[in-house]
Amino acid sequence: MSRSVLYITYNGICNNTNGIGRQTKTLLSLLQNRYESILEHVGPVTFNFAFPAPTHRTLAYSQADLDWARDIIERRGGRLYRLPHDEDSSLWSPEAWRQLSESAARLCVKLTAQYDQTLAIAVDTPFAGVGREVHLLREGSRIDGLDIMQVLYSTDRIRGTRPTPGRLEWERDCIDYVNRGDHARLADIGSFMTRHLREEYRADPARFMPFRSSLDLMSDDLRPMKREDALEIARRWEVPLDRPIVLSFGRADPIKGVDLLIRSLAELREDVHLVVILVPYSYSQPLLEGYRRQISDLRIRATFVPQFTRELPKALSSLDETRVVVCSARGEPLSNVPFEVAMWAQHGGPVVVAPAHDGFVEQIADGRTGFLYEPEAENALTEAIRRSLNLSKTRIAEIREAAAEHVRRDRDILPNLITSLQYPW
């Protein structure tokens, strides 16, 4: 019996600007490093990938990323498919989502003629309509050999999210269809997100299948950096190391709460150096200038990096001079940052501080693998950072080791993906 997985994503093939991209890179890395281990457990399966055809609007397009992805996929017998859509429309709009979901649905149907069984993994809001579009293409009849897993990493109802017109209805239609259908499931990426979909969208608990958000722990990208290399990168980016570093990195979005972090450091301005690394949606984004002004007005010494870099957060997370990595998000279903920092800081580096809500609660055990603070309490973030700065070297090392062990135990993509592929589909 021939089996295939079709991974449908909008980020991580020809670019890498958010957590969706990191999950795509993680799967590709697994195929590169441990493909034979997958086959040993689940038998022959071909991995195909689909992504929106790149346009002039594609953020942070990288030909090197695209070539890397294509080489990994094709060397293992798969194909990389480009999905047609309106090149002039924003990718983050209901009209684009309909186009992309319809293109992906047509590809799903096409693959049923090539394989006996296909599992289509449709990632996040832009592809939340894949199951329904397949249903429409086949006029309501079930397609033998095709199963669809809708993977939502965030929704319009996550706290702090800026509403997008039509998004809530789009997501509700997706989940209503999954609740009714017999070939579509929802991904269980983590306990918070599954509970959120059940409570906010009335998702049927019986319609979930395991698809745990994970890392490829064998990837060179997650290995701690040698101190001399990390110091060289810090020097190249002109990051001073004469004060304890407080680090924050991620995409430039108000939901990430960088303004809250900056404000929290006013009392600690003489004690720390702030490093903020943000991936912008555009280089003229007013949000970035607002952060710069806030840093200047509060007289906080800082290094502000408004561009994507993987080497700098990895280097700083490998150095003892970096004492704290702060996730100050107003809302966060499940962040890659605590997991990645835990891997980078295994031999020396920071602890993670995050708010005690949403996915952070399942990622961090307060006082054991990092620190949680009550986001509504006055000065709570400041005190959590101060608490982390005052830790002994022994205590920091204990927390780092516990955090790394938590990731090794729960978030390795190989056993997690095997569990997904062994689930009935």
N, C-alpha and C positions, 0 to 999 in steps of 0.2 A: 504494500500500500504506500503510495507517495503522499507525503505530507509537507505542507509549507506554512511558514509564518510570514505574514505581510505586516510590517511595521510602518505605520502611516504617521508622519510627524511633520511639523512645520518649522522645527529648529534643530540644529545639531548635525545636519548633513553638509550644507555649504556655509554654515555660520555657527555661532555658539554664543548666544547673548543672554541666556536665562537658564532656569532649572530644567526646562523641557529639553534644551540643548544638552545639558549635562547628562540627562538620562539616556538620550540618544547616543552620546559619546560612550557612556558606560556599556551599553549593549554592544556597540561596535568593538570596544576594547575587549569585551568578553569573547566575541567571535574571533578576534585576532589572537588572543592568548590561550583560550581554553575551549575552543570549538569541539575538539575531540571528546572532551569530558562531557559536553552536552549530549553528544551522540551515544556515548556509553550508557547514559541513563535513560534516554527517551527514544533511542533508535534514530534512523535516518530522518532528517527534517531539513528543508531548504529555507534559508532566511532571505526574503526579499524586502526591499524598503521602497517607500514612496514619499515624495515631498513636493511642495509647490514649486513649479518651474521658476527658477530665479528671474527676477526682473530688476529694473533700475531702482525699484523701491525695496529690494531685499537688504535688510540691515546687516552690516558687517560681513558682506559676502567674501568668501575665501575660496579661491580655486584650489589651494593646498588642502583645505578641509574636504572639499568635494572629491578630489583625486584620492585622498586617503580612504574615504568612505567607500568609493567605488572599487578600489583595489581589494579591500577586505571582503566586500560582498561578493564580487565576481570570482575571487579566488576560491570561495567556498560554494560555488555553483549557483549563487543567487543573482538577482538583477536589481538595478536601481531605476525606479520609474519616476518621471517628472509629471506632475499633475497640472493640466492646463487650467488657467484662471485668467481673469481680467488683469492685465499687467498694470493698468493705471489705477486700480482700486486698492484701498488699504486692506491689508490682510486681516485687520481686526475690525470686521464689520459683518453683520448678518448676511449681506449679499455675497461677500467673499466666502463665508463659511458654507453657504448653500452650494456655490460653485465647486469648492474644494471637496465637500462631502459627496456631491454627485460624481465628480471625477474619480474619487476614490471608490465609490460604489461600483462604477463601471469596471474598474480594474479588478475589484473583488470578484465580480461575476465572470470576468475573463479568465481569472486564475482557476476557477472551478472546472474549466475544460482541460487544464494542464495537470491538476493534482486531485487525488482522491479526497483529501481533507485540507482545508485552509483555515487557519486562525488569523483573522484580521485584527490587529491591535491598533485601534484608532485613538490617537493621542490628543486629548484636551479639547477645548471649546471649538476650534476651527473644524474639527472632524467629529463633533458630537452628533451630526446628522447622518453618519455613514449607514448605520443600521436601518434607519427609516428610509433612506434613499434606495438601498438595496430592495427593501420591501416594495417601494413604488415601482422600481424598474421591473420587478417580477410580478407586478399586479397582485401583490399579497400572498403569492405562493412561496413556500419555503424552498430554499435552494439546498439540495443535498450536498453535504460535504463542506458547507461554509458556516463558520461560527464567527461572531464578532464580539470583541471586548472593547467597550468604551472606557477609556482611561481619562478621568477628570482629575487634574492636579490642582485646580482652583475653580471657583464659581463666582457668579455675580453676587452671591450672598455672604461671601467671606468678609468679615469685619475689615473696614478700612479700604475696601475695593471701590474704585471709581466706577459707578454704573455705566454700562454701555447700552444705548438704546437697542432693545430687541434681544439682548443676551439672556436675560432671565427666562423669557418665553422659549428661546432656543434650547436652553438647558432643560427646562421642564418638559418640552416635547421629547427630547432625547430620553429622559428617564421614564416618562410615561410609555414610550415605545418599548424600552427594555422591560418594563413591568409587564407589558402585554405579550411581548414576543417570545418565541421559543428558540431562537438561535442567537440572541444577543444577551450579553452579560455586562455588568459593571465591574471595574477593577477595584479590589481592596488594596490600596497602596499603603494604608496605615490606619490605625484605629480612629484618629480624629476625623479624617476625611470620610471614612465610611459612616461614622456616626452623623456627620454633617449632612451627607446625602440622604440618609434615612430620615433625619429630623426636619431638614429644611426643604427637601424635595420629595419626601415620601417614597424613597426608593425601597423596593421590596428586599428584605434581608436575604431571601432565597436566591436573588439574582446576582449576587456577588461571586467573583472567583478571585483567588489569590494572585496578586501581582505587586509584590512588596517593592517600594522604592528602595533602590540599592546602589552599591558602588562595586566596581571591579577591584577587589583588593589586591589583585596581582598586577595591576597597572603601574608602570613606572611613574605615572602622573601623581600617584598617591604615596609614593615613597618619601620619607623625610629627606630633606636636602642636607647635604654636608655643610657644616658650619661655614667653611671658607667660601663655598659657592653662594650660600645665602648672604653672607656679608658683602660679597662682591655685587650681588644684585641690589641689595639695599643701598650701597654706595652709588651704583649706576642711576638709581631712581632718586638720589639725593635725599634719602631718609636718614636723619640724624639718630644716633643711638645713645645719646648722652642722658636720655630720660626714658622711663618705662613707656612702651608704645601701647596705645589703645587702637585696635584695628577694626575697621568695618569694610566689608566689600559685598557687592551685589549689583543689581540693576537699579537705574535711577528712576525710582517710582515713589510717590509720597507714601505708599503703603509700607515701605521699608523703614520709615521712621527715622531717617538720618538726622532730621531736625531735632528729634527728641534726644538723640545721643549727643549732638553738639551742645544743646542746652544743658544737659546733665553734667558736662565737663567744666562749666563755668567755675565751680568751686574748686576744681582740680587743675586749673590752668597752669599753675606753677609746678605741678608734679608730673605731668605726662606730656607726651607728644602724640597727637592724633593723626592717624593715616586713614583716609577715606578713598576707596577705590570704587568708582561707579561706572557702569556701562550705560551710556545715554541712548535714548531713542533717536536723538539727533544732536549734533554738536552745538546747536543754538538753543538747546532746551533751557527755558527760563529757570527751571528748578535748580540747575547747577549753579547759576549765578546767585540764586537765593541762599544756597548753602555757603557759598564763598563769602557773601556779605555777613551772614550769621557768624561764621568763624571769625571774621575780622572784627565785627562789632563786640563780640565777647572776648576778644584778644586771646584766642586760643592758638597755641603754636601747632601748626598742622601741615601735613603734606596732602594735597588734594589731587587725585588722579582721575580725570574724567574720561577714561577709556578702558577698553578691555585689556587686561593682562592676567595671565595665569601664573607667570613666574613670580610676581611680586607678593601676592597673598601666600603662595606656597613658601617663598623664602622667609617672609616675616613670621609665618606660623611655625617655622623650624628653628627660630631663634629665641633664646631665653630673654632677650631684651624686650620682646613682645610679651606683655603680661596678660592682656585681655583681648579677646575677640568678642565684639558686641553685636548681637542680633537684636535690634530695637524695633522690629516690625510691629505695625499696628494690627496686622493680621497675617497669618502664615500657616497654610495647611500642612506643609512639611518642607523644611529647609534643607538643602544640601550642606550648608555651611558647617553646622556642628559636626556632621559626619566627616567631612573633608578635613577640618581642623584637627579632629581627633587622630586622624592618620598622619598628617604632616607633623604633629607635635609629639609623636611617640618618644623621641629621644631628647626633647627639649623644646620649650615653647609655651604658648598661652593656655589659659582656660577659657571657656565660653560662658558668656552671660546672656540670658534671653528672658523675655517676659513669660510669666506663668499662665499662658493661654495657648489654645489651638494645638498645632502639632508639636510645639516645643516641649509640652508636658510628657509626650511619649519619647522624646529624643534625649531629654536631660533629666537625670535624677538629682534634685537639688542637694548640693553639698557633697555629692558623691562623684558625678561625672561632669559637673559644671554648676552654675548657679542660676536660679530663677528668681525674678523679682515681680512684685505685684504692680502692674503698669498703671493702675489708678492711684496708687499711694504716692504721696508727695515725696520727692527726693529718693524714691526707691531705686531708680537706676543708678543715681550717683552713689548711693550707699553700697549697691552691689559691686560697682566698679572699685570703690574704695576697699571693700572687703577682699576683693581679688588681689588688689595691689599689696595688701598687707599679709598675704599668705607666705608661709615659710617655703623654702625650696623643697623640703621633704613633702609638705602637703600638696604643693603644686604637682609634684611628680606622681603622687598617689591618685590625684584627680585625673591627670592625663592618662595614666595607665588604665584606670577604670573606664574612661571614655573610649579609649581604643579597643578595649576588650568588648565593650557593648556593641561597637560597630562590627568587630570581627564575628561576634556571635549571631547578630541579628540582621546584618545588612550586606552580606556578601551576595552578589548577584547570581553566582553559579547555583548554589542550593535553592535560592529563591526562585530563579527562573525555571529550574527543573521542577519545582513544586507546581508552578503555573502550567508547564507543558504536560505534566502528568495528570492534571485535573481533567475530568471528562469534558471534551469539546467536540 
